[in-house]
Amino acid sequence: MQTVIAILITLTLVGLNAFLYIRNKQTPVPEGCENLKPDCAACGIGDCALRSKFLEMKEEENGDH
């Protein structure tokens, strides 16, 4: 009986996760948040993937290759 309850709880949690994931994807982006770019000037994480992409884009915009 405990196994059945454990399986039901697991299936419920997986189903809830899938439902919320789908609903989140269907939610429209709030107005004013469509084209947000990271502001990496104050970030102290040097090996962040967003930071390296941000710095590359900034260099390209400035013409510094």
Secondary structure, DSSP 8 states (H G I E B T S, - for coil): -HHHHHHHHHHHHHHHHHHHHHHHHHS---TT-TT----TTS---TT-HHHHHHHHHHHHHHT--
